[in-house]
Structures are given as structure tokens and as C-alpha cells.
């Protein structure tokens, strides 16, 4: 393989952090940890999900989701409502404030990326355009690998408890 995977990882993580920090600073948005960002992104306007569904879709443990939701509820980023058809179950929704933060964040991110792209050469822009489908597939594979790893960890933990 000729791909320098260490170099790719060393570029992607700081790129994401830098864009996130720049957009948050530009819009004077509150600092929201990545895990909470993932939860809000999983709850577009008008949708709800049960905590277990969020845990499964994001590849996070139920206790992790529970802790994150408690923090987010205290910050006004989500709301939890007991289901009318089953009082033991809860639906989670992103708050209007959280959705507003993300709309502003996405707009600022787009503007920052546009400004940065205008400083690149045509060849660089073409290379980035060609790379996008591969980067999207790489993201999907990484998400799947993360889910597989977490599923394996859960099995080990279940076996240990049963042991």
C-alpha cells in the first residue's frame, strides 16, 4: 500500500479540530464536546430517538449515552420526554438552542472552507474533489470498525460477568 496512513490520520484529526474551533469562534458558540455533537447530529429537527437507539447508532455504550444525555440536558441541549404509549421509555430530542447552534456552526464552517478553498490552486481543488468519495467511504469503514470493536468489547464484558 502506498498510502501513508499515519500521515493521513495526522492531517484529518487536526483539520477537523481546527475547523470546529474556527467556526465556533467565528459564531461565538459554546464549546460542545465531540460526543455531544454526534448526539445532536443524530437528532435532526423534528426527530426523536430512545437512548438505546442513540447508543446503537453511534456505537457508544448505554452508560456513556446516559451520562452524555444527563450533561446535555443540564446544558439545555436536549430534552427527554416519557413516551405516552409506554411510560418506561423515553424519547430524546435536540433542543431549539442546540439545533440553532449547529445551523450557525454549519454555516460558519461552510464559509471558512470556502475562504480556505479560494486560497488553494485549481489542482489542489480538483484533488480534493476527487478524494471526497474515497474519504466518505473511509469514514463509513471507520464507523463500522468502531462498532465491531465495541460489539466485541460488550461480548467480552458479558462473558466476564457470566463467568
MIDOSE-1310 file (N, C-alpha, C; in nm, 2 decimals, decimal comma, always signed):
residues 163
xxxx	+0,09/-0,12/+0,00/+0,00/+0,00/+0,00/+0,09/+0,12/+0,00; +0,06/+0,22/-0,09/+0,14/+0,34/-0,09/+0,08/+0,45/-0,01; -0,04/+0,43/+0,04/-0,10/+0,54/+0,12/-0,03/+0,55/+0,26; +0,01/+0,67/+0,29/+0,08/+0,69/+0,42/-0,03/+0,72/+0,52
xxxx	-0,08/+0,61/+0,59/-0,19/+0,61/+0,68/-0,16/+0,70/+0,80; -0,04/+0,70/+0,85/+0,00/+0,78/+0,96/-0,02/+0,93/+0,93; +0,03/+0,96/+0,81/+0,02/+1,10/+0,76/-0,13/+1,14/+0,74; -0,21/+1,05/+0,69/-0,35/+1,08/+0,67/-0,42/+1,11/+0,80
xxxx	-0,39/+1,02/+0,90/-0,45/+1,04/+1,03/-0,40/+1,17/+1,10; -0,27/+1,20/+1,08/-0,21/+1,32/+1,13/-0,27/+1,45/+1,07; -0,33/+1,44/+0,95/-0,39/+1,55/+0,89/-0,54/+1,56/+0,92; -0,61/+1,45/+0,92/-0,75/+1,46/+0,94/-0,80/+1,51/+1,08
xxxx	-0,74/+1,46/+1,18/-0,78/+1,50/+1,32/-0,76/+1,64/+1,34; -0,64/+1,70/+1,32/-0,62/+1,84/+1,34/-0,71/+1,93/+1,24; -0,73/+1,88/+1,12/-0,81/+1,95/+1,03/-0,95/+1,97/+1,09; -1,01/+1,86/+1,14/-1,15/+1,87/+1,19/-1,15/+1,96/+1,32
xxxx	-1,05/+1,94/+1,41/-1,04/+2,02/+1,53/-1,03/+2,17/+1,49; -0,94/+2,20/+1,40/-0,92/+2,34/+1,36/-1,04/+2,40/+1,30; -1,11/+2,33/+1,21/-1,23/+2,38/+1,15/-1,34/+2,40/+1,26; -1,35/+2,31/+1,35/-1,45/+2,32/+1,45/-1,43/+2,44/+1,54
xxxx	-1,30/+2,46/+1,58/-1,26/+2,57/+1,67/-1,28/+2,70/+1,60; -1,25/+2,71/+1,47/-1,26/+2,83/+1,39/-1,41/+2,87/+1,38; -1,49/+2,77/+1,35/-1,64/+2,80/+1,33/-1,70/+2,84/+1,46; -1,66/+2,78/+1,57/-1,72/+2,81/+1,70/-1,68/+2,95/+1,74
xxxx	-1,55/+2,98/+1,71/-1,50/+3,12/+1,75/-1,57/+3,22/+1,66; -1,58/+3,20/+1,54/-1,65/+3,30/+1,45/-1,79/+3,33/+1,49; -1,86/+3,23/+1,53/-2,00/+3,24/+1,57/-2,02/+3,26/+1,72; -1,91/+3,26/+1,79/-1,92/+3,27/+1,94/-2,01/+3,17/+2,00
xxxx	-1,99/+3,04/+1,96/-2,07/+2,93/+2,00/-2,01/+2,87/+2,13; -2,09/+2,81/+2,21/-2,04/+2,74/+2,33/-1,96/+2,62/+2,28; -1,86/+2,58/+2,37/-1,78/+2,46/+2,34/-1,86/+2,34/+2,37; -1,89/+2,26/+2,27/-1,96/+2,13/+2,29/-1,87/+2,02/+2,25
xxxx	-1,85/+1,93/+2,34/-1,76/+1,81/+2,32/-1,81/+1,73/+2,20; -1,71/+1,67/+2,13/-1,74/+1,59/+2,01/-1,85/+1,48/+2,03; -1,85/+1,41/+2,14/-1,95/+1,31/+2,17/-2,09/+1,37/+2,17; -2,10/+1,49/+2,23/-2,23/+1,56/+2,23/-2,27/+1,61/+2,10
xxxx	-2,18/+1,65/+2,02/-2,20/+1,69/+1,88/-2,26/+1,58/+1,80; -2,20/+1,46/+1,82/-2,25/+1,34/+1,75/-2,40/+1,31/+1,78; -2,43/+1,33/+1,91/-2,57/+1,30/+1,95/-2,66/+1,40/+1,89; -2,63/+1,53/+1,89/-2,72/+1,63/+1,83/-2,73/+1,61/+1,68
xxxx	-2,62/+1,57/+1,62/-2,63/+1,54/+1,47/-2,72/+1,43/+1,44; -2,73/+1,33/+1,54/-2,82/+1,22/+1,52/-2,97/+1,25/+1,55; -2,99/+1,37/+1,59/-3,13/+1,42/+1,62/-3,17/+1,54/+1,54; -3,19/+1,53/+1,41/-3,23/+1,64/+1,33/-3,36/+1,70/+1,38
xxxx	-3,39/+1,82/+1,34/-3,52/+1,88/+1,38/-3,64/+1,79/+1,35; -3,72/+1,78/+1,45/-3,85/+1,71/+1,44/-3,83/+1,56/+1,46; -3,71/+1,51/+1,50/-3,69/+1,37/+1,52/-3,67/+1,35/+1,67; -3,69/+1,22/+1,71/-3,66/+1,18/+1,85/-3,60/+1,04/+1,84
xxxx	-3,53/+1,00/+1,94/-3,47/+0,87/+1,95/-3,46/+0,83/+2,10; -3,48/+0,70/+2,12/-3,46/+0,65/+2,25/-3,31/+0,64/+2,28; -3,27/+0,65/+2,41/-3,12/+0,64/+2,44/-3,06/+0,52/+2,39; -3,12/+0,41/+2,39/-3,07/+0,28/+2,34/-3,04/+0,29/+2,19
xxxx	-3,14/+0,35/+2,12/-3,12/+0,37/+1,98/-3,00/+0,46/+1,94; -2,98/+0,56/+2,02/-2,87/+0,65/+2,00/-2,74/+0,58/+2,03; -2,74/+0,50/+2,14/-2,62/+0,42/+2,17/-2,58/+0,33/+2,05; -2,68/+0,26/+2,00/-2,66/+0,16/+1,89/-2,61/+0,24/+1,76
xxxx	-2,68/+0,34/+1,73/-2,65/+0,41/+1,60/-2,51/+0,48/+1,61; -2,47/+0,53/+1,73/-2,34/+0,60/+1,74/-2,23/+0,50/+1,79; -2,26/+0,38/+1,81/-2,16/+0,28/+1,86/-2,10/+0,32/+2,00; -2,19/+0,37/+2,08/-2,15/+0,40/+2,22/-2,22/+0,32/+2,32
xxxx	-2,16/+0,30/+2,44/-2,23/+0,22/+2,54/-2,35/+0,29/+2,60; -2,44/+0,21/+2,65/-2,56/+0,27/+2,71/-2,52/+0,37/+2,83; -2,43/+0,33/+2,91/-2,39/+0,41/+3,03/-2,33/+0,54/+2,98; -2,25/+0,53/+2,87/-2,19/+0,65/+2,81/-2,30/+0,75/+2,76
xxxx	-2,39/+0,69/+2,69/-2,50/+0,77/+2,64/-2,58/+0,84/+2,75; -2,61/+0,76/+2,86/-2,68/+0,81/+2,97/-2,61/+0,93/+3,04; -2,48/+0,91/+3,06/-2,40/+1,02/+3,11/-2,40/+1,15/+3,02; -2,38/+1,12/+2,89/-2,38/+1,24/+2,80/-2,52/+1,31/+2,80
xxxx	-2,63/+1,23/+2,79/-2,76/+1,29/+2,79/-2,79/+1,37/+2,92; -2,74/+1,32/+3,03/-2,76/+1,40/+3,16/-2,69/+1,53/+3,15; -2,56/+1,53/+3,10/-2,49/+1,65/+3,09/-2,56/+1,75/+2,99; -2,60/+1,69/+2,88/-2,66/+1,77/+2,77/-2,80/+1,83/+2,82
xxxx	-2,87/+1,76/+2,89/-3,00/+1,81/+2,95/-2,97/+1,92/+3,04; -2,87/+1,91/+3,13/-2,84/+2,02/+3,22/-2,80/+2,15/+3,14; -2,73/+2,13/+3,02/-2,69/+2,25/+2,94/-2,80/+2,30/+2,85; -2,92/+2,23/+2,85/-3,03/+2,27/+2,76/-3,01/+2,23/+2,62
xxxx	-2,93/+2,13/+2,59/-2,90/+2,09/+2,45/-3,00/+1,98/+2,40; -3,06/+1,91/+2,50/-3,16/+1,81/+2,46/-3,27/+1,81/+2,56; -3,38/+1,75/+2,52/-3,49/+1,73/+2,62/-3,53/+1,58/+2,61; -3,58/+1,53/+2,72/-3,63/+1,39/+2,73/-3,77/+1,40/+2,77
xxxx	-3,85/+1,32/+2,70/-3,99/+1,31/+2,72/-4,03/+1,16/+2,74; -4,11/+1,13/+2,84/-4,16/+1,00/+2,86/-4,26/+0,97/+2,75; -4,26/+0,85/+2,69/-4,35/+0,81/+2,58/-4,49/+0,79/+2,64; -4,59/+0,84/+2,56/-4,72/+0,83/+2,61/-4,77/+0,68/+2,60
xxxx	-4,72/+0,61/+2,51/-4,76/+0,47/+2,49/-4,69/+0,37/+2,58; -4,58/+0,41/+2,64/-4,50/+0,33/+2,73/-4,42/+0,41/+2,83; -4,48/+0,43/+2,95/-4,42/+0,52/+3,04/-4,28/+0,48/+3,09; -4,23/+0,36/+3,06/-4,10/+0,32/+3,09/-3,99/+0,37/+2,99
xxxx	-4,04/+0,42/+2,88/-3,95/+0,46/+2,77/-3,94/+0,61/+2,75; -3,83/+0,65/+2,70/-3,81/+0,80/+2,69/-3,76/+0,83/+2,55; -3,81/+0,94/+2,50/-3,76/+0,99/+2,37/-3,67/+1,11/+2,39; -3,57/+1,12/+2,32/-3,47/+1,23/+2,33/-3,48/+1,32/+2,20
xxxx	-3,48/+1,45/+2,22/-3,48/+1,54/+2,11/-3,38/+1,65/+2,13; -3,32/+1,70/+2,02/-3,23/+1,81/+2,03/-3,31/+1,94/+2,06; -3,26/+2,02/+2,15/-3,33/+2,15/+2,18/-3,32/+2,25/+2,06; -3,41/+2,34/+2,06/-3,41/+2,45/+1,96/-3,27/+2,52/+1,97
xxxx	-3,22/+2,55/+2,09/-3,09/+2,61/+2,10/-2,98/+2,53/+2,04; -2,98/+2,40/+2,06/-2,88/+2,31/+2,01/-2,89/+2,31/+1,85; -3,01/+2,30/+1,80/-3,02/+2,30/+1,65/-2,98/+2,43/+1,60; -3,01/+2,54/+1,67/-2,96/+2,67/+1,62/-2,81/+2,69/+1,62
xxxx	-2,75/+2,63/+1,73/-2,60/+2,63/+1,73/-2,54/+2,56/+1,61; -2,60/+2,45/+1,58/-2,55/+2,37/+1,47/-2,58/+2,43/+1,33; -2,69/+2,50/+1,32/-2,71/+2,57/+1,19/-2,61/+2,68/+1,18; -2,58/+2,75/+1,28/-2,48/+2,86/+1,28/-2,34/+2,80/+1,26
xxxx	-2,31/+2,69/+1,32/-2,18/+2,62/+1,31/-2,16/+2,57/+1,16; -2,27/+2,51/+1,11/-2,25/+2,46/+0,97/-2,23/+2,57/+0,87; -2,31/+2,68/+0,89/-2,29/+2,80/+0,80/-2,15/+2,86/+0,81; -2,10/+2,87/+0,94/-1,97/+2,93/+0,96/-1,86/+2,83/+0,90
xxxx	-1,88/+2,70/+0,92/-1,79/+2,60/+0,86/-1,78/+2,61/+0,71; -1,90/+2,62/+0,65/-1,90/+2,64/+0,50/-1,83/+2,76/+0,46; -1,85/+2,87/+0,53/-1,79/+3,00/+0,49/-1,64/+2,99/+0,51; -1,59/+2,93/+0,61/-1,45/+2,91/+0,64/-1,39/+2,82/+0,53
xxxx	-1,45/+2,71/+0,50/-1,40/+2,62/+0,40/-1,40/+2,69/+0,26; -1,50/+2,77/+0,23/-1,50/+2,85/+0,11/-1,38/+2,94/+0,10; -1,36/+3,02/+0,21/-1,24/+3,11/+0,21/-1,11/+3,03/+0,20; -1,10/+2,92/+0,26/-0,97/+2,84/+0,25/-0,96/+2,79/+0,11
xxxx	-1,07/+2,74/+0,05/-1,06/+2,68/-0,08/-1,02/+2,78/-0,18; -1,06/+2,91/-0,16/-1,02/+3,02/-0,26/-0,87/+3,04/-0,26; -0,80/+3,00/-0,15/-0,66/+3,02/-0,14/-0,58/+2,90/-0,20; -0,65/+2,79/-0,24/-0,58/+2,68/-0,30/-0,57/+2,69/-0,45
xxxx	-0,48/+2,61/-0,51/-0,47/+2,61/-0,65/-0,58/+2,52/-0,71; -0,60/+2,54/-0,84/-0,70/+2,46/-0,91/-0,67/+2,31/-0,90; -0,54/+2,28/-0,91/-0,50/+2,14/-0,90/-0,54/+2,08/-0,76; -0,51/+2,16/-0,65/-0,55/+2,11/-0,52/-0,70/+2,09/-0,50
xxxx	-0,78/+2,19/-0,56/-0,92/+2,18/-0,55/-0,97/+2,05/-0,62; -0,92/+2,03/-0,74/-0,95/+1,91/-0,82/-0,92/+1,78/-0,74; -0,80/+1,78/-0,68/-0,76/+1,66/-0,60/-0,85/+1,64/-0,48; -0,89/+1,75/-0,41/-0,99/+1,73/-0,30/-1,12/+1,68/-0,35
xxxx	-1,17/+1,73/-0,46/-1,30/+1,69/-0,52/-1,29/+1,54/-0,55; -1,18/+1,49/-0,61/-1,17/+1,35/-0,64/-1,15/+1,27/-0,52; -1,10/+1,32/-0,41/-1,08/+1,25/-0,29/-1,20/+1,23/-0,20; -1,30/+1,32/-0,22/-1,42/+1,32/-0,14/-1,49/+1,18/-0,13
xxxx	-1,52/+1,12/-0,24/-1,59/+0,99/-0,23/-1,51/+0,88/-0,15; -1,38/+0,88/-0,17/-1,29/+0,79/-0,10/-1,29/+0,82/+0,05; -1,29/+0,95/+0,08/-1,29/+0,99/+0,22/-1,42/+0,95/+0,29; -1,53/+0,97/+0,21/-1,66/+0,93/+0,27/-1,67/+0,78/+0,29
xxxx	-1,61/+0,70/+0,20/-1,61/+0,55/+0,22/-1,52/+0,52/+0,34; -1,41/+0,59/+0,35/-1,32/+0,56/+0,46/-1,39/+0,59/+0,59; -1,46/+0,70/+0,60/-1,54/+0,73/+0,72/-1,64/+0,62/+0,75; -1,71/+0,57/+0,65/-1,80/+0,47/+0,67/-1,74/+0,34/+0,73
xxxx	-1,62/+0,30/+0,67/-1,55/+0,19/+0,72/-1,50/+0,20/+0,86; -1,45/+0,32/+0,89/-1,41/+0,35/+1,03/-1,52/+0,34/+1,13; -1,64/+0,39/+1,09/-1,76/+0,38/+1,18/-1,79/+0,23/+1,20; -1,79/+0,15/+1,09/-1,82/+0,01/+1,10/-1,71/-0,06/+1,19
xxxx	-1,59/-0,03/+1,18/-1,48/-0,09/+1,26/-1,50/-0,05/+1,41; -1,54/+0,07/+1,43/-1,56/+0,11/+1,57/-1,68/+0,03/+1,63; -1,78/+0,02/+1,55/-1,90/-0,06/+1,60/-1,86/-0,21/+1,63; -1,78/-0,26/+1,54/-1,73/-0,40/+1,56/-1,65/-0,41/+1,68
xxxx	-1,56/-0,32/+1,71/-1,48/-0,32/+1,82/-1,56/-0,31/+1,95; -1,66/-0,22/+1,95/-1,74/-0,20/+2,07/-1,83/-0,32/+2,09; -1,88/-0,39/+1,98/-1,96/-0,51/+2,00/-1,87/-0,62/+2,06; -1,75/-0,63/+2,02/-1,66/-0,73/+2,07/-1,63/-0,70/+2,22
xxxx	-1,61/-0,58/+2,26/-1,59/-0,54/+2,40/-1,71/-0,57/+2,48; -1,83/-0,55/+2,43/-1,95/-0,59/+2,50/-1,96/-0,74/+2,53; -1,92/-0,82/+2,43/-1,93/-0,96/+2,44/-1,83/-1,01/+2,55; -1,71/-0,95/+2,55/-1,61/-0,98/+2,65/-1,66/-0,95/+2,79
xxxx	-1,72/-0,83/+2,80/-1,78/-0,79/+2,93/-1,89/-0,88/+2,97; -1,98/-0,92/+2,88/-2,09/-1,01/+2,92/-2,03/-1,15/+2,96; -1,93/-1,20/+2,89/-1,87/-1,32/+2,93/-1,80/-1,31/+3,07; -1,74/-1,20/+3,09/-1,67/-1,18/+3,22/-1,77/-1,18/+3,34
xxx	-1,89/-1,11/+3,31/-1,99/-1,11/+3,42/-2,05/-1,25/+3,44; -2,07/-1,32/+3,33/-2,13/-1,45/+3,34/-2,04/-1,55/+3,40; -1,91/-1,53/+3,39/-1,80/-1,61/+3,42/-1,78/-1,69/+3,53
